[in-house]
Structures are given as C-alpha cells and as structure tokens.
C-alpha cells in the first residue's frame, strides 16, 4: 500500500508541475502576469492588450523575438476562457491567480464606472479617470484620464476639478492649473488646498508672488476640510495631512495672519496639531 501512495503523490506532483509550466506559457512576456484581456500579436505570442499596445507605440519589434512585426492584434478569447476556468477550478492558484482575479475585478469595476459615467454620474467620471491615471508613458491612458477628469469637473464634481488641474499642470499648463486648484480649494478640496499652498510657498515668476503667510493659510485650510452638505469638500486623507503638517512644521515661524485661517487640526490620522 505505501508504494501506491508514494506513486500517487509523485503523479500529483508531476501533474502540478505540468500545469504550472503550461500556465507559464500564457504569461504576458511584458508584464509577466496572466493576461486579463489576452491578444495574439503577429509574432504568435499572447500578450496583455494594454501592455503590447503601449509597446507597439514605442517599437515596431516583437518583445520576444526582437524582429520587426506589424501592429495587428487578434482577440485570444479561448485563452481568456481557459484561464478563467482554471482559476475558478483551482487549477491555477497562488500569486498568479490572485493577481489575475484582482485585475479582473478592477476591469469589471471600470466597466461599471464607464456605464455610470456615460449616464452622467460626475463621481463615476472622476473614478473612471483615476482608473486610466498613473501611466504617464501611455499617451492614450493619459488622454482618457484627462478627458474624464474634465467631464467630471464640468459636471460639478470638485475632486474631478482638482484632478483635471493636476493633469493640466503635468502637461505644462501651469497657469490654467493654478486657477482650477484655487477654485477647488475654495470649495473645500484638501489636495487642492495643498497645491495652492505650494504655489504661494514657491511663487510663480511673473504670475504669483511668494507669500508664506498665504501658504500657511491654505495648509491650515487643508487640515480643516470637511464634507459639505452640497457634496463638495472631504476630510483630508493621510497623504494630505502628511504634506500639510510637514510644511507647517518646517515653517512654524510663519504667522497665521489671515482672519479665516483655522486652528491647526488633528485629522483622520489622529495627529494632534500644534
């Protein structure tokens, strides 16, 4: 009997090894993860659609063979179906499966935001913009993020206005960005308050004089932001608080002369203000 058990255990190990090696064949050569939206390129290899799309914007060569190849991509629906079946059945488990499921969930959420955004939901527009954000080397993603942030701002969502200003600033439209940050800050967006504080702290040559008293005013306002009845404003998050408190600590000698500069607040992170 023991030999049979050993034989069965060996067979199971061999089967698991074969499955793992087979699954590795479907890892995107660029991301080294299982593709959620797999496509086959002209080199015959399967890739994550967004990854190979970005690659082909920069290079006309295969990431695998380094040979010239065209831009045509074919949907690999059978690969996606097979991966879904194997993940759900437990045939694929561990880190590969966890990451695949997380990315699949994120894509499902993005589709829901897309549906809501197209229906006029300003908050969903901002969320959809954020789902495209963070890929500065992907001009298409940057363009989509900016577009949805702008639409969110146009529909009255204050964080959308702040994020739209961020994209304007990143693209060199600093004066335009400053105006939007100022509006968002007056409506109670903590991150916009910090950006305005930074503008006053540094000054902008030929546009805005350096004024640390105003910078302090806006850092204090950032810490005091709250959600308003009209939907504007929000409590500062940990990053907001960290940036505001760091500036205030470094500039403790600056007077708070403005009448509307609030007392220093202890925010969501529990830090006690000085």
N, C-alpha and C positions, 0 to 999 in steps of 0.2 A: 504493500500500500504506500509506504513513504516514497518509493521511487516514482509512483504515479503522481503524487502530489508535487514532487520536485519537477517532474516533466510538465505538469500543468502550469506551475509557476514560471518555468522557463518559457513556455509558449506564450503566456500572458505578457512577459517582459518583451519578447520578440515582437508581439503584436503591437504593444505600446510604442516600441522603438520605430516600427514601420509606420505607424500612424503619425508620430511626431516628425519623422523625416518627410513623409508625404505632405504634411501640413506646411513644413518649412518651404516647400516648393512654391507655395502660394503667398509667401511673404512678399510684400512690395519691395523691390530692390532699393527703393529710395528711402521709404520710411521704416523698413524692417518690421512692419506690423501687418497683420491680416487686413486686407482692403475691405472697407465697408461698401464702397462704390467701385468695384473692380472693372477695369477695362483692359483689353489686349491691344498693345501697340504693334506697330509694323515690324518690330524685331521679334515678335512671337511671345513676348513676356507679358505677364499680368501685373498691373500697377494700380495704385490708388489714383482715381481720376484726377483729383486736385493736384497731387504730387507730380504726376507725369505732365499735366497741363502746365504747371509752373516751370518744370524742367525744359519743356519744349519752347517756352517763351525765351529762354536763355541760350538754348543749344539745339542744334539740328542733329545731334548724335545720340545714339542709344546709351542709356546709363549703364547697361550691362556689357554690350559688345564694343562700345566706343566707335561704332561705324555709323555712317550717315543713314538717317531714316526719315520717312515722311511724318506728317502730323496727324494722320488718320488714326482714330481710336474707335474700337468696337466694344460695345457693352458685353461684359462677361457675366451674363445673368445666371448661367449654370454654376459658375464658380461661387457667386454670392449665395445662391440657393443651397449649394453643398455645404458652404461654411456655416450658414445659419443652422442647417440640420445637425451638423457635427457639434456645434457649440451647444445647442439646445439638448442634445442627447448626452452630452458629457464626454463625447469622444475627444473633443478639444477642451482642455481645462487649463487652469493656472493663469499666469500673467497674460498670455496671448488672448485667451478667451475673455478675460476681464476687460482688457483694453478694447477689444472689438465690441463688446456689449456697451461699454461706456460711450464709445464713439457713435454707435448705432442709436443709443438713447439721445445723444446730443443732436444728431441729424433729425430724429423724429421731433425733438423739441423745436428745432429751427423751422421745420415744415409747419408746425403749429403756429409759431410766431409769424411765419410768412402768410398763413391764412388769415390770422387776426390783423396783421398789418395791412393787407390788401383790403380788409373790411373797414379800415380807418382807425384802428386802435393805435394811438400815439406811443403808448408804453411798449407795445409789441414792436413797433417800428424801431424804437431805441434798442430793444433786446436783439432784434434781428441785425441791426448794425453792429452790435457788440459781437455777434456770432461770426461776423466777417472780419472783425478787427484783430490786430496783433500780427498780421502777416505783411509787414512793410515791404517785403521783397516780392509780393504778389500784387501787381497793379490792379488786376481785376477785383480782388478782395478789398483792397484799399478804396477803390471807386465805389463798390457796393456799400461799404461801411459808411462812407461819407454821404452817399445818397440817402440811406435810411436814417442817418442822424439828422440830416437836413429836413427830411419829411417829418420826422418826429418833432423837430423844433417848430416847423411851420404849423403843425397841428397843436402846438401849445405845451408840449412836454418839456419841462425845464432841464432835466438831465440830458435829453436829446440835444438841447441848445448848447449845453456845456460840452458834450462830446463832439458836436459839429464844430465848435470853436477849436477844440483840440486838433481836429483834422486840418482846419484852416491854418492853424499855427504850424503844424508839421509840414505843410506844403508851402510855407513861406509867406502866407497872407497874414502877417502878424498884427497889422492894424485892424483888419477886419475881425480877427480872432479876439482881440482885446475888447472891442465893442460888444461882442456876444458874451464874453466872460463877464463883463460888467453888468449886462442885463440879467444874466443867470444868477450872478452873485446877489443882486438886489432882490431877486425873487427867492433867495434862501438856499441856493445850492452850495454846499460846503466846499466841494472841489473847485468850483468857480471862484469862491471867496479866496481860496489859497492862491489860485492863479493870479487874481487881481492883486493880492498882497505881494506876490513875486514881482509883478510888473512895477509896482511902486518901490519895492525894495531895490530893484536893479536900475529902474528908469529906462526909458527908451529914447535914444538920441534923436532929437528933433521932433519928438512926439509927446513924451511924458517925462516930467522932471522926477528925479529920485526924491522920495518922501517917506522916510521910515515911520513917521507918525501915522500916515495913512496905511502903510503896510501893517503896522500893529493893529490898527482898527479892523482891517479885514481878516487878520488871523484870529482875533477875538470873536469876530462875527462868525467865522467858520466853525469854531468850537461851540457856538451858541445856536447853530442852525437846528430847526425842528420841522417836523411835518406840519404843514398848514392845512386849514380846512378846505382850501381850494385845490389841494393836491400838490402844490408847489412845496419846495423845501424837503429836507430829510435830515435825520441825525447824521453827523459825520461818522464815517467808518474809521477803522484803526489807522489806515494809511493817512486819511485826512488829519486825524488827531496827531499822529506822529510828526507830520510835516509842520503843522501849525505850532505844536509845542516846541519843536526843535528851533523854529525861528524865534519864538518868544523867549526861550531860554538863552539863545545866543544874542538877543537884543534886549535884555532885561532892563538896560539903562534908558531905553526909549520911552518917552512919556506917552500915556494914553490920553491925549488932549481932546479927542473928538467926543461930542456930547452923547453920541449914540454908540460909543464903543462899550460893549457889555463887559461885565466882570469875567475874568478867566474861568472857564467852565471845566468841570470834570466830566468827560463824555462817556461814551459807550465802553471804552477800555478800562474805566474805573480810575484813571489817573486823576489825582487831586490837583487842581490848578493852583498856581502860586498867587 
